[in-house]
Amino acid sequence: MKITSQSVIEGFLRRFGGAVGQRLGHRLATASNAVLSHVEADTDHRSGTEGRGAAALRVACFSPYATWELHSAWELTVLQALARRGCATSLLLCDAVAPTCDLAWADQNAPFDRCLVCQNRATGTARLLRHSFVWISRYIDAADRAAAIAWAAALPDHGLRHAHFGDADLGEWCFGSMSSHFRGPRLDLDNPEVRLTYRQYLSGAAQTFAGCRAWLEAVQPDVLWLFNGRMSLTRVAFEAARGLGIRVICHERGIVRNSLRLWENERCSQYQNRRRIALANAEQPLTAEQVRQVVRWLDDRRHSRNYNRQPFLKKRRPNAPQSLETAGVSEGDHLLVALTSSDHEFGAEPDRNQIFPEQHEWLTAVIGWADKNVRCRVVIRFHPNASPSSWAALAERVPALAEGDFTSAVRISANVSVIPPGNPLDTYALLDVCRAVTTYGSTTGIEAAAAGKTVITADHCSYHGLPWTHSAESPLHFLELLDSVSWFERVQPDPEVASGAMRFFWDYHLGQSITSRLVRHPGIDYARINYRADVPEQLDYGKDGGLDRITDVIMGQRPIYDRRAEGDAAAERTAVLAHLKAAGLSTRGATST
């Protein structure tokens, strides 16, 4: 009994200490920073613009997640390279202005001192890469801070989603971070924890907006160099800069290892400008070498190699026969594969969910179509990056899905199987033998088209409406497109479809992924510099083509998207046919009644 009582007391103390720590952690960080700011005022916090002429291009960078080394290594390397090219550069770091942020998700146990740890790492990174910086709290006065905190606390529960702080639509700007925080497609604002977290994001965003705007007005940059522009604090900086007429270049990891992609006056979750250049290039054939690079990337992705994000599939997974058996697919089945999307990553974008209001309604339509077309087989493959909460939310709205769990495949009717996110089944085994694919925007839909398959898109996405896809414009039209597939005729993969998809891959993904030998990615979320920070001459113009391309874009000396020169149509077709033949796609999946 004594041991049990002691355990109860110890458990209570741990929970109490954790709760206190969570509430006081950011306040301790702020107090600590007040001391550090005075001690280091003459060293770390000098302005990065000193010593530059008045006519120099001014480039500012707000890096609230500088502890995330994959991105800060690129950010600071580019800033130093810009300084070597004569630009005046300024760096702003975050010092605990937000009670929570995008580096702390609901399913993670964030330490009480996370802000202190983050500041320490950010400071270390800035010192390592030898760039001066300032803390954002220097641009937030006490009145701004008090007003932001009071505003967020006073908001009615029903007003969080569309909350405005002055002219700033912070409820909308924080919605994407809230979706990612809880890793689900919807927010349950009846849940007190969700409401509290939303208020914390809003409070931090309001303070950050005031600080960023004051900093930008003081620095008066020509360009803001910014990570992704999608997460709450970077979204605030993006909107503050655009509101002041400042050009913004956003960056995110490229689609292959050791690479970076850029967006001009767009967030990384937007795609219109990148799609526009892909459409402009759509009639231009690739060179044989470009086709080879696309084919190599397709093969790498199939085998979980050279991918700059969490792999779509794990390297250890069942072979094709085992995967087909798991999915309940037999030889000769007239198979439709439905690929979901990781919807917490795009749910905040206003141009998504335009055809079906939510992803679960599309899944309901797929299952309903299968019930009326019993001679066809349907396998619903969930995106492997979908979280347990996202899966649970969809299963709640599509009752048939609730028969399974996060890992176990389940047959919900005689001709419909569901493969949940945690199941290691090889999706490519399904793509190889299917007759058609439908997606809610998954990149794998482009891969299926590159294999000459029929692809039906059910949501606005980067490739919706392109000539090599069948794009639904309404729920009824989606069902009509499903009915129009040649389910029971012998068909061959279409090389024209494959060519169109491969051109799009190149223009939208590969051609825009800029590699540099100076920044390497040994891990998914980690980068290291491949040069000596104390020898800045290695960053000079002409030493690295990838770095030169990035700085040229920022300095306005090169367009962010290049119009691709015309390739060789005959060479492209030969390479595409060779790819289809090598993959065994000239006959695979073709069955007759």
SULPEMO-V458806 format. One line per field, one symbol per residue. ss: DSSP state (a for helix, b for strand, c for the rest). A space follows every 50 residues. Layout:
# SULPEMO-V458806
ss = ???
This chain:
# SULPEMO-V458806
ss = caaaaaaaaaaaaaaaaaaaaaaaaaaaaaaaaaaaaaaccccccccccc cccccccbbbbbbcccccaaaaaaaaaaaaaaaacccbbbbbbccccccc cccccccccccccaaaaaaaaaaaaaaacccccbbaaaaccaaaaaaaaa aaaaccaaacccccbccbcaaaaaaaaaaaaacccccccccaaaaaaaaa aaaaaaaaaaaaaaaaaaacccbbbbbccccaaaaaaaaaaaacccbbbb bbbcccccbbbbbbcccccccaaaaaaaaacccccccaaaaaaaaaaaaa aacccccccccccccccccaaaaaaacccccccbbbbbbcccaaaccccc ccccccccaaaaaaaaaaaaaacccbbbbbbccccccaaaaaaaaaacaa aaaccccccbbbbccbbbbcccccccaaaaaaaccbbbbccccaaaaaaa cccbbbbccccccccccccbbcccaaaaaaaaaaccccccccccaaaaaa aaaaaaaaaacccbbcccbbbbbccbbbbccccccaaaacccccaaaaaa aaaaccccccccccccccaaaaaaaaaaaaaaccccccccccc
